Amino acid sequence: MSIKGLLAGVALSLIAGGAFAQTAVKLTLDWKFQGPTSFFLIAADKGYYKAEGIDITIDSGQGSAGAVNRVASGAYELGFADINALIEYNAANAGKEIKAVMSVYDFAPFGVYALKGSGITSPKDLAGKTLGAPVFDASYKLFPAFAKQVGIDPAGVPRKNMDPALREVMLVQKQVDFISGHYFSSFLDLKAKGAKPEDIVVMRYSDFGMDFYGNGIIVSPKFAAEQPKLVTGFIKATVKGIKDMIADPKAGIAATKKKDPLIDEALEAERLDIAIKTNIVTPDAKKNGIGGVDAGRLARSIDQVALSAGLATPPAPDKVFDASFLPPAAERMLP
């Protein structure tokens, strides 16, 4: 073989192996590195993103609203954020919408939590009680819609804003009557603060007919327009990571531990188990595959967010979710 031919063969081999055509892409999470988001780390560690031509950087976040703003600013090409926070952002930024391109938490982990002895045993008991949570907490922001759903006046529920680290502490110390938050976070954090599981009163919004979607992958309009194949490739690689995480949750905890050595492995394993069983592997995801949304259900979610946030002109579903980047449903079916 000639030297020219040999070099050409080597070049093709390198390209096939991902040595060339790598595009740097930044992904922001909505929160810290935890078990439920370990699928991103698995996909990165196993080279799934690299195989799609993506040189991925994954950063922690400080809430879904922050993740949306990071993507909107152009600082990040992709984000993992609550679709309901996206709805609120898009209502205020008509013509500059950020769209979700994949749903991951088919059921949102939203809810409110009290302790036995507070007099709260059902949603009706929340009337006149004080709700505590960070002001940016999704369950906190959507509480008015939940209140209407269960038949209480949200105006009759005093609210107290606090730092995320103090939320469960203040409930245990009886400084507030109930708190809001993600189920796989607040329930476990209350246990870690000494509350007995049987003493925790759990009211998940999904158990009361609130069919919100949760977190999904969002993309900057510029990146979507200029690199559509990379967006599809990113989703394809992420789906592989999710499947691997479901099949072997311990691998997810190992990947998270590698990224953040200070995590509590047992806590994150329990958090991941809850997220898989209640938010990711849902009846709809089993039937239709992970990643897509139902237009009617999304429209209902938009109406509920509009009610809670007082949105005068809520965005249409097609201004919130773009399914055109999703791989075929057959590739998105769960194990």
C-alpha positions, 0 to 999 in steps of 0.5 A, a space after each residue: 500500500 502507498 504511503 498516501 493510501 496508508 495515511 488515508 486509511 489511518 485517517 478514516 480509522 481515527 474519524 470512525 474512532 471519534 478522534 476527529 469531528 469532536 464538538 465541545 458542548 456544555 451541559 448544565 444540570 439543574 442541581 448538584 451531582 446526584 443519583 437521578 442525574 447519573 445517566 449523563 455521567 454514565 453516557 460520558 464515561 462510556 464514550 456515548 457522547 464522544 461516539 456522536 461527535 460530542 466533547 461534553 462538559 457537565 456542570 452542576 446547577 443552582 435550580 431549574 430557572 438558573 439552568 434555563 437562563 444559562 442556556 438562554 444566555 448562550 453560556 451553555 448549549 444544553 441544560 437539564 431543567 424542569 419543563 414547568 420553569 421553561 413554560 414560565 420563562 417562555 411566557 415572558 420571552 415570546 419570540 425568544 423561546 427555549 425549547 425542551 427536546 426530550 422529557 426525562 422525568 415523565 412524572 414530576 417529583 413535586 409534592 408537599 410534606 408534613 410531620 405527624 403531630 402537626 395536625 396535617 393528614 390530608 390536603 384539606 388540613 393545609 388551609 391556614 398552615 405555613 408553607 416553607 421552601 426556597 422561593 425558586 422551588 418548583 413545588 413551591 411555585 406550583 402550590 397555587 395550582 395544587 391548592 385549587 386542585 384539592 379545594 383550598 384557597 392558596 391565599 389562606 396559606 402563609 408562605 415562608 421563603 428560606 435557604 434550601 439547606 434549612 427547609 427540612 431543618 425548619 420543618 423538624 424544628 416546627 418553624 413551619 407546618 409543611 414544606 414543598 420539594 422534590 419527593 426524592 429529595 425532601 423525603 430522604 432529607 427529612 429521614 436524614 434529619 431524624 424524622 421517622 419514615 412512618 411520621 412523614 406525611 407525603 402528598 405528591 402532586 401526581 397522586 392528586 391528579 396533577 399530571 405535570 411533566 418534570 425535568 427534560 433536556 433543553 437546548 439553545 435555539 442557536 445550537 439547535 439551528 446550527 447543529 441539529 445532528 448533534 442535538 439528536 446525537 446527544 439525545 441518542 447517547 443520553 437514552 443509552 445512559 438512562 437505559 444503563 442506569 436503570 439496568 445497573 443503578 450501582 453504576 450510576 452511583 459509582 459515576 456520581 461518586 467519581 464526579 463528587 467524592 463527597 456524596 453519601 452513596 447510600 443516600 444517593 442509591 435510595 434517591 436514584 431508586 425512588 426516581 427510577 420507580 416513580 419519575 422515569 419508568 412510568 406506565 407511559 414511558 414503558 408503553 411509548 418509550 422515554 423522551 416524548 410528551 403527549 400534547 394534551 397533557 402538556 397543554 394541561 400542564 401549561 394551564 396549571 403553570 399559568 394559574 400558579 404564576 399568573 401568566 397572562 399569555 402562556 406559551 403554546 405547547 409547540 413553543 415549549 417542546 420540539 420532538 423533531 430531534 428525538 430518535 425513533 421510538 424503537 430506540 427509546 423503549 426502556 428495558 
